[in-house]
Amino acid sequence: MAMSSSSGSAYASHYDFAANFFLEVATLTKPQKRWRLAFKAIYSTRALLSLLINKNTQFLTLLSHSPSYTALDINDHDYSYANSMVPFSNVDHETLFAVVKEKNLRLLDQFGGVDGVAAALNVDFKDGIHGSTEDVTRRSNVFGSNTYRKPPAKGFSHFILEGFKDTTILILLVCGALSLGFGIKEDGPKDGWYDGGSIFLAVFLVIFVSAISNFKQSKQFEKLSEKSNDIRVDVIRDGRRQQISIFEIVVGDIVVLKIGDQIPADGLFLDGHSLKVDESSMTGESDHVDINGDQNPFMISGAKVADGYGRMLVTSVGIDTTWGEMMNSISSETEEQTPLQVRLNKLTSYIGKVGLTVAFIVLVVMLVRYFTGNTKDEKGNREFIGRGTGFDDVMNAVVGIVSAAVTIVVVAIPEGLPLAVTLTLAYSMKKMMADHALVRKLSACETMGSVTTICTDKTGTLTLNQMKVTEFWVGEEAVTDGAFEVIEPNVLQLLQEGVSLNTTGSVYKPNSGAVPEFSGSPTEKAILSWAVLDLGMDVEEVKQSCTVLHVEAFNSEKKRSGVLMRKNGEKAIFVHWKGAAEIILALCSSYYGISGTAKPMNEEKRMKFEQIIKGMAAKSLRCIAFAYKQLSEEENGNATQKLEEDGLILLGLVGLKDPCRSEVSKAVETCREAGVNIKMITGDNVFTARAIAIECGILKGEEDLNNAVVEGVKFRNFSPEERKQKVDTIRVMARSSPFDKLLMVQCLKEKGHVVAVTGDGTNDAPALKEADIGLSMGIQGTEVAKESSDIVILDDNFNSVVTVLKWGRCVYNNIQKFIQFQLTVNVAALVINFVAAVSSGKVPLTAVQLLWVNLIMDTLGALALATEQPTKELLEKPPVGRTAALITKVMWRNLIAQALYQVTILLILQFKGMAIFGVEEKIKDTLIFNTFVLCQVFNEFNARKLEKKNIFEGIHKNRLFLGIVGMTLILQVVMVEFLKKFANTERLNWGQWCASIGIAALSWPIGWVVKFIPVSDKPFFSLLKH
């Protein structure tokens, strides 16, 4: 009985409404359920009537003979129907989560095995979850998201409290409190609070500004940490393989895993081959665990795939996983100190001791002068007259002397040095992120500046990683066009089987007319694309017609992968191999010609094939060979233990072109000019490696190519002495294994090189860890490689490696600029206060004034100089070296010249200022303070360039520097002209301001002249070495 379309749509809409209506029942209270039950009865009657109205006459006639009533059965079983409509209501969450956590096969059996879990979670083994936004949201709401609760980040108040933990700050606060108390007692609340209150305000200002700076840097590091934790994961949704963020994984997702991947959530093994996982990060057990469907299908989050490949069904995410539980218990405290920070802490400690000594001498001298009656007040009267002096006056004077001495310590200790390192590291990390480099370890930023050798991969780093099959050989003939028509059906079928079954890639066809989508590694995608488009291969058809019995996954040591298979309905078993052409060729005893007949491979033919491989390699092609063998009954027995490798039949050779990146040649040349050696380490054969190295500029035509290019096995077999002797001349290492790369790194480090290494595979982890700087690839790199590295190159581009090198040198250079600037202030402030205290018993710079100088010097100075951008000149000099002195002779030359000038001028003003300007002492002291601050502002420009005479070059690009200098000048004017009582200053007239500016500006021509004085390269103080 047909329904009209209108009635059909009406019925559908009723059904949709009812389904949604029933969905909500499970969440209602009992009174609400009763009302819902009554409504359901009325609604059902109306739905029935609407159907009757739309029926044809015949139906109405038949209906007229039916009873004159309608019976509706409304019972409690409606609730079970409603509950069945609630998503995943039949899944006990806690039990499901416990299956993998406890690795409990009994619990898994209660679910009906992996099949039962998949059915309960509405997952299709082949196509995965539906993957619509609604489906993903529903799963996330029911089972949770793949995130975990982070420990609370350090708030602003934490950094404020940290500031108060500084001993010198606490002493100053005590001095401020005493000064405040005595001042109010002596002069009353209206005027007596100025001295003590000023110290309090100055101290709070220093702490507040430092806290803001540290808080901002903390937030910056948090953001970068989040980015480094965002792993891309392959999942299958709606039949399509796609990459999503690890945070977007939901329960029910099918995750595709290969060697080096991190398992992103707890789950169950679906299918795969030779799958072994490393659970050491979770369990502490170093032995790899076999994963299979029978005995151990449990896959725990945080573990790494050590071998093979497979698919897993996600059963729990986020805090419900083993990894999530562990992460919840870990605090976010990471007090990582970089080598440069350690060196600067030693320097700070050394300068602090000098400052303490000077401050103690000043304290003793000033106390002796006071108590022996050698000091006078503003009216010219002796301050201490024995018993005639009140207790309050004595205590006030002593507090003033102590606070002055303590403030000298505050200025002398360059606590801005560690802050400057943090600032410049945070700034450079942010900028490097924009330049496609994610810093995982802080120390890498600065160490990169000292690198003398970079060992780089070829594929994806020097090349574009856009593989394409450009040559195809069957037998001794090249197949150019129409491979599908030219090749004999028997060879074509074998090639299709060899490609379809022996791959970790996949092909997705959205619909019959659409272009297929290929996923997997670039090599796999290129071969699959060629086989589908040129050989007419249907991957699904081949897979359905065959059964895979055993797989040997590809790894960088064997350089080949194999698969054991049987055609459905047949007894014959075949083994298919795919891998590096010369390695596969060595295993072959015969080959197929274009005619489809197998021919024996004698030495002459083998040499012919070797020439074909060399010819392709000379064109920078990667050569891959396909071979197979039908196993005899005797060989079948051991086939599943180890695939047969002897007596193979060569099916064909393909050449894959991976073009060099256009910018690589220039980047390599830049490294050469910067005194950095580039060594290419690749798994390709010697001829391909040599061709690529010449194309990239790593090898020059005039070099001795025989000594510059070596095979991994040859390098491995050198004696340690031979390796050390030859390692510097080697430019290219071909057919290398991860162990060869590790040997190369160790050998270079023994010779004193600072080594950076790029790597993307799991087996690269030892070399990445051994190197001074490990650079992993963000696109092709495995999670194991990334975790072993210090910096992740997000675009896999060698040009980004050069950018990291430039930023590394910039960090080191910026720190040196700041050290030069800060030590000039330290020396000048210490000398002027010491000489003045010893000679006159009074310090010209008060506690508040010195705290203001400290603020300019530490926080604002660090911000201005630590954020300088890298320049081309940085890559025109040789590397700094591992043990180079932090304070170079060039820096000492500049520093001593400026400090001598400042001390000379300020001492002249101290002793002759009143006579020169015809002013009273208070104005003279203000002049000294103003000139001293302005000297630091002008010297900040000098510090921008350690060696170049043009200190203004590129200044317009650093707006932060100009902004800070401008702000410092404005605040100085406010301090002198408007905060007289706070800063203990007097207003200056235009002539005095001009004199201060003129004296300070002289530091520019002095700095320019000093740079003509030549200096040797030897370190000034060996104690400042690392």
N, C-alpha and C positions, 0 to 999 in steps of 0.2 A: 504494500500500500504506500504509494509515493506521497511525500509531503511537498507542499509548495515551498519555493525558496524563502518566501516571507515567513512562513511558519517555522521553517528550519532556522532562520536567523533569530526569530523570537525565542525558539527553544534554546538556542545556543546562548542567548543573552541571559535567559532565565537560569540556565545551568551555571554560567559564569558567576552570576550574582549569588546563586545558592552555594556554589563552591566556596566563594569568599565568606559567605554567611556562616557556613559550617566551620570554616577554618578558625573563626574567632571563638567558637563555643568553648574550646578547651581552656581559654584564659578567663572565663567569666565566673562570678560568684554564683551560689545556688539560687538566690532570688532572681538574679539576671537570667539564669538558665531557664527558670520557669516561664518568665515572660518570653524568652526566645523560643521556647517550645510551643507556646500558644500562637506566636507569630508564624511559626513554621507550619502549623496546621492550616492557618488562614492562607498563607502564601502558597501552600501546595494545592489547596482548592482552587485558587485563582489561576495558578499555572495550568491546572487540568482543564478549567473552563476555557482558557485562551486557546488551548489545543483543540478543544471540541468545536469552537467557532470556526476554525480554519479547516476542518475536515470536509470532505465532499458529502453529497447527499446520501450516497449509498451507506456511508459510514454512520450518518445520523439515523438512517432507517434501521440499520442493524442495532444501533445503540438504544433505539426506542423500545426494543424487546428486552432490554436488560433491566435489572432491578432499578427501582426509582430512588436508590440511594447509593452513596459512594462510601466505602469503608477505608479509612486511613489508619494504618497501624503505626502509632507513635509510641515507641518504647525506648528503653534505655540503650538499646543497641544502636540508636541514632548517635549516641555519644561516641561509640567506638568508631562509627563511620566518620564522625567529625574529627576524632583524634587521628584517624588514618590520613586525614587531609592535612594535618599539621606536619610541616617538614621534619623528617628524621625523628618523629616521635617514638618510633620503635627501636631507636638506637640508644643503648645505655652508654652515655658519654664516658663515665668514669671507667667502666669495664673496657671500652674501646681504647682509651688512653693507656690503660694498664697493660694491654696486650703487648705493645712494643717496649714500654718501660721495663716490664718484668721479664720480657722475652718468654712469654708463657704460651706454649703450644696448646695446652688444655683450654685456656680461655679462647684462643683463636678457633679451636674446633667447635666451641659453643656457638660461635658466629657462623659456622659452616665453612671455615677456612677462608682463604683470601677471596675466593669467589663470593662467599656469603657477605663478607665485609663490603666488597664492591657493590653487590646488589643492594645492601642496606643503605649505602651512600649514593645510590643512583648514578653509578659510574659505569660507562661502557669501556671494556678492556681496550678496544681499538681506538675509539674516538675521545675518550676521557669524559670530563664533565661538559655540560652544555656550554658554559663559559660566558653566558650573557651577563649583563650588569646585575640583573635581578638575581640570577642564580648565585653569582659570586657574593653579592651582598647578603643573601639569605644564609649561605654557608658560613660567612664571616660572623653574622649575628648569632647563629646557633652554636658554632664551635669555637669562635674567637678568631682573632687576627694573628698573623705570624710576627708579632712584636712582643717585647717583654718590658716590664716596668724598669725604667732606669733609676739608678740612685739619684736623689735630688742633686741638682747642680749647685755649685758654690754660688751663694747669693752675694749681693753687694756688701751686706753687713759683714760677711766673712772676711773680705779684703780690708774693710775698715778695722776690724779687730786685729787682723794680722799686723797692720801698721802700728797699733798700740803695743805690740809685743817687742818692738825694737827697744833695747836697753837705753840708748842715748835719748830716744824720744821720751821714755818714762822719766829719765833724770831731768830733762827739760821741763816736763809737766810739773814735776816736784818743785823745781826752781821757780816756775811760773806761779805756782800756788803760794809759795813762800813770799815771792815778790808782791803778789796781789795782796796777801794778808798784811805784810808790813807797810805797803804803800797806802792801803786804806786806813790803817791805824795812824799813820803819820800825817797824811794829807787829807783824810776824809774820803767818803765814798765817791764824791763828785770828781776829784782829780787823782786820787790815789790808785785807781784801778788800771791806769794806762799802761804802765810797764809790764805788770803781770798779765793783764788782759791781752796785750799785744803779743806776748810770747804764746799764750793759749791760742789766739787766732791764727798766728803764723804756723804753729804746729798742726792745728786742725786742717789748715789749708794744704799743707804739704801731704798729710795723710789722705785727705779727700781726693786730691788730684792723682796721687799714686794709686789709690783704690779704684778710681774711674778707669785709669789706664789698664790696670791688671784685670779688672772685671771684663773690659771689652776684649782683651786678648783671650781670656778664658772662654768667652762666648765664641770667639773665632775658632779656637781649637775644637770646641764642641761640634761646631758645624762641620769641620773637616773630618772629624771622627765619624759623624753620621754618614758622610759621603763614602768613607772607606768601608763602612759596614754594609753598604747597599750593593749586594751581589746580584748579578743577572743569572737567572735560572731558566733552563729549557723545560717547558711543560707542553702537554698535548691537551688542547681544548677544542671541542667540536671538530675533532679529526685533524686539526692543524697544529703543527709544532711551532711554538713561538717562544720568544724570550720575555720574561717578566721580572720585576724586582722580587727579591727574596721576601720582602715585606707584603707582597700581594698574593702569596701562596695561600690557598685555602684547603680545608679538609676535603678529600676527594680528588684533588689534582693528581694527574699522572706526571711524574718528573722523570726526565731523561737524563741519565748520568753517564759520565765517561771518566777516564783516568784524570785525576787531579781535581775533580769537582768536590765541593763540600756538600754533604747531605743537608738540605735546607730545613727539614722538619722530620719528625718521627714518621715511619711508614713501613709498608710491607713490600717485599720483593714480588714483582709481577713476572718479569721475564728478563733474560739477558744471558751473557756468557762470560765465564771465567772471572766473575765478579768477586773481588777481594776489597775489604775496606780496612782502613787504619783507624782504630778507635782509641788510640793512645791519648789523645787530647781529652777524652772523656773517662776512660777506665784506667789509664796508666800502663796498660798492656801494650808492649811494642810489637807483638806478633800480629800479622794481618789475619783478619777473620774472613773465612769463606762464607759467601751469601748464596743460598739456594732456596728453592721452593719447598723442599722436604723438611730438612732438619733445622735450618736457620734462615727464615725469611725476614728477620727483624733488622731494620735499618734505623740507627739512632742519629738524631740531628747532631751536627758538629763534627761527625766522623768524616774522613776523606776517602775517596775512591782511589785505591792503590793500584788496581789492575782490572782489566776487562771493562765491560759496559753493561748497562741494564736500565730497566724502568721500575719505578716504585710508586705505590699508591700511598698518598699522604693520609695518615690516620689522626694525627694531632699536630697542632701548631702552637707557636708562641710559648706562653708560660706553662702550657700543659705538656711540653716536651722535656726530654732529659736535659737538653742544652738550655732551655728557658728557665728551668728550675735552678740550674747552676748559675746562670747569668744574674738571676734575681738576688743571689746571695753574695755577689761580688760588688765591692764598693768601687766608686769611680776615681779613687785616689791614684793618681799617676804622677809622681814627683820625678819625672825623668829629667836628668841634667845632662846637657850636651857637653862634649869635651871642652868646647870654648868657654862654657859657663863655669866649668871646674877650674880652668886656667884663670879666668877672671876673678873667681872667688879667692884664689891664692893671691892674685895681684891686689885685690881689695883688702885682704887681710894684712898684706905687707904695708900698703899705704896707710891703713888704719893704725898700725903699730907706730908708724912715724908720726901720724897725727896725734895719737895719744901721748907720745913722748913730748911733742911740742906743747900740747895743751897742758900737760902736767907742769912743764917748766914755766909756762905763762901763769898758771894758777899759783905756783910757789912764789914767783917773782912779784906778782901783783899783791899777794897776801903779805909778803915781807914788806913791800913798799908802803902798803896801807898801815900796817901795825907799827912801822917805824916812823910814821908821820910824814912820809915823802909824797903824799898825794893831797891835792887841793880840790875843793868843791868849785862850783861855777863862779862864786864870789871871790875866789882866791884865798879862802881860809883853809887851814889844815883840816882834813876830814877826821883824823883820829888824834885826840888830845888826852889819851890815857883815860883816867876815871871820869874825866869831864864829858866823855862821849857816852850817850845813852845806849842801852842794850839794843833798842829798836834800830838805831842808826848803824850800829856795828853789824847787826844781823842783815840789815838791808844792803849794806856795802858788800858783805861776804857773799850773800845770795847773788848780787850783781856780778861779782868776780867769778863765782862758780858757774853761773849761766853763760858767761862769756867764754869760759874755758870749755864748757860742754859743747857750746855752739861751734867752737873751732873744730872739735871732734866730728860734729855733724857734717861740717863742710869738708873736713879732711877725708872722711871715709866715703869713697865713691860708690855708694850703694846704687847709684844709677847705672853702673856697668851691667849687672845681671838684668836690670830692667831694659836696658838698651838691647841686650841680646834677645830677650823675649819679644820686644817690639819688632826688631828687624826680622826675627824668625817668623813671627805671626804675619807681618806684612808680606814677606817674601813668599810664605806658604799660600797666602791668598792670591798673590799675583801669579805664582806658579800654577795654581789651580786653573786660572784663566788661560794659561799657556799649556794646558793639557798634561799637567804633572801633579799627581796627588801624593803629598808627603805623608808617609806613615810613621816615620821616626824623625824627631826633631833634629837629631845630630846629623842626619843626612844632608840637610841644607848647607851646613858649614863645611862638612867633609868634602862635599862635591867640589868646592873651590880649590881643594888640594890635589884633585885627581890628576895622575900623570898618564894613565893608560885606560882606554875604554875597550872592553871586549864585547863586541856586538853580534847578535844573530843576524842572519840575512833576511829570511822570509818575514815580510810584514814590517820589519824595522827599516831595512835599506830598500826594500821593494814595497809595492803597493798592496800586496797580499790579495790581488785580484787575479787568481789563476784562470787560465783558459787553455784548453787543448788546442794546440796549433799544428801538431804533426802526429800522424798515426801510421805505423808500419805493421804490415802483416807479412811475415817472412822477410824477404829481402826487398820488398816493394813498398813504396810510400803510397798510401791511399789518400788522395786529395779531396775529391768530391764524391758524393753518392756512395758512402761506405755501405749503406744498407743494401744497395743493388750489387755492388762489386764483390763483397765477401760471400763465400759459400755458406749456405744455411747452417751446416754443422758447426763451423767456426763461430758464426754469428751467435748461435744459441749458447755456445760455451762462454763467449765473451759476456753475453748478457747475464748469464748465471754468475760468472766471476765478479761482475760489477754489482749486481743486485744484492747478492747474499753476503759478499765480503766488503761491507761498508758500515760505518757508524753514522752516515748521513741518511736523509730521508727525502722523499718527493711528495709534495702535496698538490693535488689538482682540485681547485675550487669547484669547477664544473668541466664538462667535456670540451668546451670551446676555449677555456681560459689557458693562459700560459702557466706551466707548472712552476711551483715554488720549491727551491732546493735549500736544504738546511744541513748543517754540519761544518766541518773544517773547510777552509778554502780549497784544499786539494780534493777532498771528497765531493764538494759542490761542483767543481770543474769537471770531474770524471763523470758524475751522475748526469750533469747537464749535457755533456758530449754523448753519453750512452743513450739518453732519452731522445735527444733532438737529432743525432746523426745515425745512431744504430737502431732507432725505432723501438727502444726497450720499454716495456711496461713492467715497472717494478713490482706492483701488486700481483700481477699475473704470474711472474716468475716465482715470487715468494709463496704463492698459494699452490704452485705445482711442485714445490720442493720442501723437504724437511731438513733443517739445519741440525746436525748431530753434535758438533763441537766447534769451538772458535778459539783461535789464538789471536788475541788483540794486538794491534800495532804498538810498538814502543820504539823509542829512539835508539836503543841498542841493537835490536834485531833488524830494524828498518824494513820490516815486512809484516804482513798479517795474513792469516790463513783461515779457511773455513772447510769443515767436513760436511758433505751434504748427500742426500739421497733423493732421487726423483720419486714422487708419490706413485705407488703401484709397481715400482721396480726394485730389484734387489741390489743393483750395482751402486757402489759408493764411490764418490769422487772427492778429491781434495783440490781446492782452488787457492792459489797464492797470488798476492799482489804486493809489490814493493819496489825498492830501489833497483833500477834496471840491471846494473852489473852484478848485484847480489843474486837476483832471481836467475839471471843468465847462467851464473856459475852452477846452479842447481839443475839446469836443463840438459837433457841428453838428446832431445829431438825438437823439432819445431813444425808449425803448420805454415805451408805456403799459401799464396793467394788462391790456389786451386782447391784448397780444402783437404789436401793430403798431407799426412805426417811424414817428415823427412828426418833422417839421422843428422845430428849436429857433430860434424868432425871439427878438427882444429881450424881448418880453413874457414868454415862457416862461422865458427865462434869468433874468429878474428874479424870477419865481415860484420857481425852484429856489434862487436866492440867498436868498430869504426863508425857504425851508424849512431851508436850512443855518444861517442866523442863528438861527432858532427852536430848532434842536437845540443850537447853541452856547450860547445863553442858558441852557439847562438843564445846562450844564457837560458836554455830550457832545462826544466827539471824532468828527468827521464823515469818513467814508471813502466814496469813490465807486468804482464799477466801470464800465468802458467797454470797448468792443471795436470792431474794424474788420476786414472781410474785404478782403484786399489784391487789387488787380488784377494782371494779368500783368506790367505795366510796373513796378509797385512791388515785385514779388517779387525782382527782380534785386538791389536794394540792401537788401533786408529784413534780411539777416544782418549788415550793417554797422551799421545804425542803425534802431531800430524806428520805424515810422510813428506820428506823434503828432497829425496833423491829421485833421479830419473823422470823429472818433470818434462812436459811438452810445452814449449813456448807458444802462446796464443797471439801475442802482439806487443808492440811498444807504443807508448804515447809520450809526447813532449809537451809539457805545460809551461806556458810563458807567464812570468810574473814580472811586469815591467818595474824598472828602478824608479824610485820617487824622484821627481824632477829637482827637488831642492837638496838631495843628498850630497851631490858633488861639492856644492858650495859649503855645506855644513862640515864635510870631511876636511876641506881646505881650511876652514875657520879653526878647526881643532888642531891642525898641523901648525898654524900660525901661533896658536895659544900654547904650543909646546906639549900637546897631548897626543899620544900615539893611539891609532885606531887599529884594532885587530878584529878580523871577521872570523867567527867560528860558526861553521855550518855543517849540516848533515849531508849536503849535496856532494856529488863527486868532484874531483879535483878540477876538471875542465869547466864545469858549470860555475864553480866557486871562483876560479881564476877570471872567467869572462865577466862575472858580476863585479868582482873587485876592481877590475880595470875600468869598467863602466862607471863605478861609483867614485873612482879616484883614490881608492885605498892602495892600489898598486899603480906605480908609474912605469912607463915603458922602459925607462933607463935602468930600473932596478934589476937585480939578479933574481929572476923569478924562481929559479930552482931552490934557492935558500929562503925566499920569502913565502913560498907555498909549501905546506907540509900536510900529510895525511895524519889523522888522529892516531892510527895504530903505530905509525912511525915515531911520532912524538912520544907516545906512551912507552915505546921500547928503548928510547934514549936512556942513557945513565943519568942520574941527577946532575952530574957535572956538565954533561953534554947539553941537557935541557937549559941549565943556567946560562951556558955559553951562547946558545942559539936563540933563546926566547926573544931577545930584543930585535933580532933581524926578521923573525917570523911575522908576516902580515896577515896570512890567511891559513886557517886550519880547516881542511875539508874532511868529510866522512868522519866527523868527530862524534864521540859519545859524550854524555854528561860527565863521565869520569875524566875524559880528556880536558874538558873545560875547567873542571876543578883543579887538575894538575897544572894547567896554564896559570890559573889565578894564584895558586900556592907558590909556583915558581917566580912569578912576577913580584909577589909580596916579599919573598926572600931576598930579592935583589933591591928592595927598598922602594918599589913603586907603590903608589896609592891607586888601587884598582877599582874601576866601576865595571859591572857586568850586567848585560841584559839577558833575560831568560823568560820563557813562557810555559815550559813544560814542568810536570811534576819532578822529573829527574834533574831539572836545573836547580832544584832547591839547595843542594849542598854547595854549589858554586855561588849562588846568590847569597847564602849565609856567610861563606868564607870571604867573599869580596868586601872591601871597605864600604862600597855602595852597591846594593843589589837593586837593579832596575827591572821590574816585571812589566809585562805588557797587559794593558787594560782590556783589550778586545779579545786577543787570542790566548791570553795567559790563564792558566788554571788557578784555582783558589789556593792550592798548595804553594805555587810559585809566588803569588801575591803576598801570602802570609810570611814567606821567607825573605821578602824584599823590603827595602827601605823607602823606595819611591815607586809609584805605579805610573807608567807612561800611558795615559788614557787613550791616546790616538795611535799607539804602536809606532810612532814616527821617530826616526833618528834625529830629526831636526829638533824635536822636543827634548831629546837627551842633551843637545848642545845648549838649549835654553836653560836647562837645569844647571849645567856647568856654569853658565853666565851668572845665574842667580846665586849659585854657591860662592862664587868669587865676590859677588856684590855684598853678600852678608858679611863676609870676612872684612871687606874693604870698609863697609859702613861702621863696623865695630871699631876698626882702627881709627877712623875719623873721630868717633865719639871719645875714644880713649885720649887722643891728642887734645881734644877740646877740654875734656874734664880735668886732665892732669895739669893743664895750664892754669885753670881756675884754682885747683888744689894748691899748687906751688905758690901762686901769687897771694892767695888768701892767708896761707900759713905764714909766709915770710913777712908780709906787711903787719899782721897782728902780733907776731912774735917780736919783731924789732920794735914796734911801737910800745908793746907791753913792757919790754925790758928797759927801754930808754925813758919812757914817760909815765909808765904805770897804768896807762889807759889804752884800750883798744879802740881804734877809729870806727870799726864796723861793729854795731851792736848785735845782740842775739837775733832780733827780728830781722835786721838787714841781712845778716848772714843766712838766715833761714830762707829769705826771699831769693838770695843768690843760689842757695841750694836747690830751690824749686826750678829756677831758670836752667841751672846746670844739669840736674838729674832728669826730671820728667820732661820739661819742654825741650831741652837740648837733645834728649834721646829721641823724642818724637820728630824733631827737625832733621837730625842727621841719620837716624836709623831707617828713614823712609826714602832715601835717595834711590833713584832708578839705576839699573845697570847700564853701563856705557860700553861703546865699542872698544875703548882703550883697555878694558879689563881682559879682553881676549887677545890683546897684542903683547901681553907679558907672559913669561913662563909661570907654571904652577907655583903656589906658595910653598908646598912641601910639608911633610908631616911634622918636622921638628923645627920649623922656622920660628924665629923670635916673634912674639906678639907685638912688641914695641920695636919697630925698626929704627935704624940710624936716621933715616929721613924724618921719622916722627920726632925723635929726640932733638934733631936740629931745629925743626919748626917750633916745637914746644918750648925749648930753652930760650929761643930768641924772643918769643912772645911773652913768656913769664918774666924774663929779665927787663923787658921794656915796661911791662905793667908794674913790677915791683919798684923800678927806678922812678917812674912818674909818680906813683902813689906815695913813696917815701919823701919825694921832693914836696908834694902837697902836704904831707903830714908835718914836716918840719918847717917849711917855708911858705906854705899856702896862705897863711894869714897875711904875711908881708907882701906876697906877690899880688893877691887880689884885694888886700886892704879890707878884710872882713874879720868878724869875730869867730871864735872857735866852733860854734854850732854850725855856722854856714860852711866853714872849712871842712868839717866832718861830713856834711851833706854833699859837698863837692867831691870828696874822696869816694863816698858811696856811689854817687851818680856816675862818676868817671869809671869806677871799677865795673859797674853793671854794663855800661855802654861799651867798655872794652870787650866784655864777653860777647855782646851782641855782634860787634864787628868781627871778632875772632871766629864766630860761628861761620861766617862766610869763608874765612881762611881755611877752616877745617874741612870744607867741602872738597877741596882738592889737595891731596897730600904732596903731589909732585908737580902738577901742572900750574903754570903761572897765572893762567886765566881762570880766576876763581868764580867768575860769573857764567861760565859756559853751561848752558842747559838749565839755568836757574828758573826760567819761565815755565818749565815743565813740572817743577816741584812746588805746587801751590801751597802745600801744607807747610813747607819750609818758610815761604814768604808770609803765610798767615801767622805762624808762630812768632816770627821776628816782629811782625807788626803788632801783635797782641802784647809781646814783651815790652815794646816801646811805650804802648799806651798805658799799660799797667805801671811802668816806671814813672811816667809823668804823674799818674794818679798818686803813687806812693810819695813822691817828692812834694807835689803841690797841694794835695788835698788830704793826705793822711799823716799830717805832721806829728800828732801825738802818738799814733799807732806805730809809725816807722821811726820816730825820734829824729825827724828831719826839719829843715827850715826851707821856706820857699826860695827858689833861685831866680835871678833876673835873666833877661835875654842874653846878656853878655856872658854870664856864668854858664848858661845852657850851651851857648855856642863854643865856649872854651872846653867844656866836657866832651862835646861831640867831636871837636877838632882833635883833641888829644887821643880819643878813642879811634878816630878814623886813621890816625897815623899807623895803626897796626896793619892796614892794607899795604902801603908801600914797603913797610918793613918786611912783611911776609913775602912780597914779590922779590925784594932784593936777596933775602935769605935763601931763596930757592936756587940762586946761582951758585951757592956754595956746594961743591961736590962732596958726596959721602961714599964710603966703601960699603961693600955688601955684607961685611962681617957683622954679627950681632953685637949690640952694645953691652947688654948685660946677660951673661949666660944663665943667671938665675931666673930670668923671665922666659926661658925656654920651657917647652913642654916637659 
